[in-house]
């Protein structure tokens, strides 16, 4: 297996030991592939996804902007879904990626849309 992937997996496990989402304060998990980015609100107590958004959603994919700007839109989309469900506080899970670039854009978009973490 690629050593970079192994290293990222170790970081993911280390992060997940420390943070967990609840029904009141879910975990905002970010997954970044080369082309797309996905964000989910997860309740780890009940092992259920509360809300999700991705750059593949029709309204976001239709916009011709950079991947970083799409990431900000994904963060805003998941934040509006969370606020509609009455959730304002979340725990941020960067998924083993550096808090930089597209992952940071998701966080910024979510914060601007009203989520607190």
Secondary structure, DSSP 4 states (H G I P E B T S, - for coil): --HHHHHHHHHHHHHHHH----SSS-EEEEEE-SS-EEEEEEETTTTEEEEEEETTSHHHHTS---HHHHHHHHHHHHHHHHHHTT--B-EEE-TTS-SSTHHHHHHHHHHHTT-B-
